[in-house]
């Protein structure tokens, strides 16, 4: 194997010389242009209730990809693995960070829609690096303007369907799913949430989601072999049209991802999360947008958490 086959020398040496690390060594292009896909950072955590730090997440997620290959090993070595052996993020770009000032959620969401929308209008898929989960609402708004109501696969410990009454605002990281449904950004019958387990103040969130037609899965449901066919069917239904995939790193157990705003014991392990994400490659068309959210880069073991997030993204991209 030659050097050029294992690493892109131009990008790798540029990272070393400038100290600026792009996601997976992708070329930086800050101005929107037609491309297979673009990685965009969302440096905002003004919607976080308890443990901030996610505004620094995009930098750490990029940094831990330094020197990381873009071809994840297949889950088996004998034979083909559903035909997916392509290099991850082939012909993708790193579009830098969306310019969000830290004090105004409405302004940040508008900036999201403007910047991401300019890429989407050029036929480009998006991967967003968070940032708090409220920013997913901005991404869904941008995609829905082009694609119409989306399917939505969410890995998260929380339902994120609060009304906002408790904190006096309808825009924080625990309200975005409700807002997406109320704004008709998603088709609730093609929305699946996996990993739910956080104790709630009341049952209003889950009642709202069930009434809307959203499918809800706890880690205990995932362990029931009688439900495996139903799970596969639910995930497949998400991809029956344009779809978005959102990963809140608190879906994983704090043993693997402790540096998040709201860690909840009893979550997914890394291999289980990867196996769930790889099912999206069975969809008839690729997802149009995805994200990795809620890495609180200022908290203990943030780098460990970031490495998990990057590997989840890698398997989603590959």
Buried (B, 14 or more C-beta within 10 A) or exposed (E): EEEEEEBBEEBBEBBEEEEEBBBBBBBBBEEBEEBEBBBBBBBBBBBBBEBBBBBBBBBBBBBBBEEBBBEBEBEEEEEEBEEBEEEBBEEBBBBBBBEBEEEBBEBBBBBBBEBBBBBBEEEBBBBBBBBBBBBBBBBBBBBBEEBEBBBBBBBBBBBBBBBBEEBEEBBBBBBBBBBBBEEEBBBBBBBBBBBBBBEBEEEBBBEBBEEBEBBBBBBEBBEEEEBEEEBEEBBBBBBBBBBBBBBBBBBBBBEBBBBBBBBBEEBBBBEBBBBBBBBBBEBEEBBBBBBBBBBBBBBEEBEBBBBBBBBBBBBBBB
